[in-house]
Amino acid sequence: MISLGLAGPTHDERSWRFDLDPGGRDPVLGIERLQEAYLRRDPSYDKGITVPALVEIDSGQVVTNDFGWVTHDLFFEWREHHRPAAPDLWPDEAREEMDEVMERVFTEVNNGVYRCGFAGSQEAYDDAYERLWAALDWLEDRLTDRRYLMGDTITEADVRLYTTLARFDAVYHGHFKCNRQKLTELPALWGYARDLFETPAFGDNTDFSQIKRHYYTVQTDVNPSQIVPRGPDPSGWRTPHGRERL
């Protein structure tokens, strides 16, 4: 019902490019850059070109780039098109607490690593660092005696936290100076991240090489040399996590 187009891991000042596709064009939309879909919606648009974005095929226009609502709507508005036995990522009984958990994860972790990486002063960095690690300590404690953030089943809260954890040692620890500890040094979070990684929807859509190429090549203000590090060794993601006991 909805096709998936993957932009390449690097881009220039104009926008994300479909350079992974034959001829460098998205095979459904026929465009080279995501920017084209933004400009079809608003020819005067001069802000950031962000992913993910939903694009209407007939008009070629971006419908939304509000990532928080994209995943919400894919679950609630497209349920008749879900696969049989698809997981309930937004369980009614956990919704209120889940909203609070996701808000803290978003502001303190998903955004927190960026506050560290792009801090413009020592004071701003120190504050961002303390906030980030306070949240990660809270998550480490929360995940010590429960398999997933909301209990014994995967929810949208886990999807949103995973995106940052998957990048943590490869990018955020060094590139963004979030270096109190590595993810691999946090027993509960590291086991939890590996548990999710071994779930096909997570691990099958994680490309550590592309993650590193994006951050270290595109963010020249943080990494002027554009040298992409060789490590860390990703084989640890496939080691037993032992989380089944929870």
C-alpha positions in Angstrom: 0.0 0.0 0.0 2.9 2.3 0.7 6.2 1.8 -1.0 9.5 2.4 0.8 12.2 4.6 -0.8 15.6 4.7 0.8 17.7 7.8 0.4 21.5 7.3 0.3 23.4 7.9 3.5 25.1 11.1 2.4 23.7 14.4 0.9 24.8 17.9 0.1 23.3 21.2 1.1 20.3 20.7 -1.2 18.8 17.4 0.1 18.8 13.7 0.5 19.4 11.9 -2.8 18.1 8.5 -4.1 21.6 7.4 -5.2 21.0 3.8 -4.0 18.5 3.3 -6.9 19.3 2.6 -10.5 20.1 5.8 -12.3 19.9 7.7 -9.0 16.1 8.1 -9.1 13.4 6.8 -6.9 11.6 4.2 -9.0 8.1 5.2 -7.9 8.4 9.0 -7.8 11.0 9.4 -10.5 12.9 12.0 -8.6 16.6 12.3 -7.8 16.2 14.3 -4.6 13.6 14.4 -1.9 13.8 18.2 -2.2 11.8 17.9 -5.4 8.7 16.6 -3.5 9.0 19.4 -0.9 9.1 22.0 -3.6 6.1 20.6 -5.4 4.2 21.1 -2.2 5.6 24.6 -1.6 7.8 26.1 -4.3 9.1 28.7 -1.8 10.1 26.2 0.8 13.5 27.1 2.2 13.8 25.0 5.4 15.4 21.7 6.0 14.7 18.6 3.9 14.2 15.9 6.5 13.5 12.2 6.5 11.2 10.3 6.9 8.6 12.0 4.7 5.4 10.7 3.2 4.9 11.6 -0.5 1.7 11.4 -2.5 2.3 9.6 -5.8 -0.2 11.4 -7.9 0.8 14.9 -7.1 4.4 14.1 -6.2 4.0 16.4 -3.1 5.2 15.8 0.4 2.2 15.1 2.7 4.1 15.2 6.0 7.5 15.0 7.5 6.3 14.9 11.1 8.0 11.7 12.1 6.2 11.3 15.4 2.8 11.4 13.7 4.0 9.3 10.7 4.5 6.2 12.9 1.3 7.0 14.9 -0.8 7.3 11.7 0.7 4.2 10.1 -0.5 2.3 13.1 -3.9 3.8 13.7 -5.0 5.1 10.2 -3.7 2.2 8.1 -4.7 -0.8 10.4 -6.8 -2.5 7.7 -3.6 -2.9 5.7 -1.5 -4.3 8.5 -0.2 -7.9 8.2 -2.1 -10.6 10.0 -0.9 -10.8 13.7 1.0 -7.5 13.4 2.1 -6.4 16.9 0.1 -3.9 18.9 2.6 -1.1 19.2 0.2 1.2 21.1 -1.6 -1.0 23.7 -4.5 0.8 25.3 -3.6 -0.3 28.9 -0.1 1.3 28.6 -0.9 4.4 26.6 -0.8 7.0 29.3 2.5 5.9 30.8 3.9 5.2 27.3 3.3 8.8 26.2 5.3 9.9 29.3 8.1 7.5 28.5 8.3 8.4 24.9 8.3 12.1 25.7 11.3 11.7 28.0 13.1 9.5 25.6 12.5 12.0 22.8 13.6 15.1 24.7 16.4 13.7 26.8 17.8 10.9 24.6 16.9 11.2 20.9 17.4 15.0 21.1 19.9 14.8 24.0 22.7 13.4 21.9 22.3 16.2 19.5 22.4 18.8 22.2 25.8 17.3 23.2 27.1 17.1 19.7 26.1 20.6 18.6 26.7 22.5 21.8 28.2 25.9 21.2 29.9 26.3 24.6 31.4 24.3 27.4 28.5 25.3 29.6 25.9 24.1 27.1 27.7 20.9 26.5 28.1 20.1 30.2 24.4 20.7 30.8 23.4 18.5 27.8 25.8 15.8 28.9 24.3 15.7 32.4 20.8 15.6 31.1 21.5 12.8 28.6 23.2 10.6 31.2 20.5 11.2 33.8 18.0 9.8 31.3 20.2 6.9 30.3 20.7 6.0 33.9 16.9 6.1 34.3 16.5 3.7 31.3 19.3 1.4 32.6 17.4 1.1 35.9 14.0 0.7 34.2 15.2 -2.1 31.9 17.0 -4.1 34.6 13.8 -6.0 35.6 11.6 -5.7 32.5 12.3 -6.9 29.0 11.0 -3.9 27.1 10.2 -0.3 28.1 6.5 -1.0 28.8 6.8 -4.6 30.0 6.9 -7.9 28.2 5.9 -6.8 24.6 7.5 -4.4 22.1 5.8 -1.1 21.7 6.3 2.2 19.8 8.4 3.4 22.8 11.0 0.7 22.0 11.1 1.6 18.3 11.9 5.2 19.2 14.6 4.4 21.7 16.3 1.9 19.5 17.1 4.4 16.8 19.4 6.2 19.2 20.9 3.1 20.8 21.8 1.6 17.5 23.9 4.7 16.7 25.3 5.2 20.1 28.7 3.5 20.0 29.2 4.0 16.3 28.5 7.7 16.3 27.3 9.5 19.4 29.9 8.2 21.9 32.8 9.8 20.0 31.4 12.1 17.3 29.0 13.8 19.7 31.1 13.5 22.8 28.5 11.4 24.7 31.4 9.4 26.2 30.8 8.7 29.8 30.3 5.1 28.9 29.7 3.0 25.8 26.4 1.3 25.2 28.3 -2.0 25.6 29.2 -1.0 29.1 25.6 -0.6 30.3 24.4 -4.2 31.0 20.6 -3.7 30.8 20.6 -1.2 27.9 23.1 -3.3 25.9 21.2 -6.5 26.4 18.0 -4.7 25.5 19.4 -3.2 22.4 20.7 -6.6 21.2 17.4 -8.2 22.0 15.7 -5.7 19.7 18.4 -6.0 17.1 17.7 -9.7 16.8 14.1 -9.0 16.1 14.0 -8.9 12.3 12.3 -5.6 11.8 15.1 -3.9 13.8 18.3 -5.7 12.9 17.3 -6.2 9.2 16.9 -2.4 8.9 20.1 -1.3 10.6 23.1 -0.6 8.5 26.1 0.5 10.6 28.2 1.4 7.6 25.6 3.8 6.3 25.0 5.3 9.7 28.7 6.1 10.0 29.0 7.4 6.5 26.2 9.8 7.1 27.3 11.4 10.3 31.1 11.5 9.7 30.8 12.7 6.1 27.9 15.1 6.2 28.5 16.9 9.5 31.7 18.6 8.5 31.4 21.2 11.3 31.8 18.4 13.8 34.2 16.3 11.6 36.0 18.6 9.1 38.3 15.8 7.9 35.3 13.6 6.8 37.2 10.6 7.9 34.9 7.7 8.7 36.1 5.5 11.6 36.6 1.8 11.0 35.1 0.6 14.3 33.5 -0.4 16.4 33.2 -4.1 15.5 29.5 -4.7 15.0 29.7 -8.5 15.6 28.8 -8.0 19.3 25.2 -7.2 18.3 24.8 -10.9 17.5 25.9 -12.2 20.9 23.4 -13.8 23.3 21.5 -11.2 25.3 19.8 -13.4 27.9 16.8 -11.1 28.1 14.4 -14.1 27.6 14.5 -14.6 31.4 12.6 -11.4 31.8 
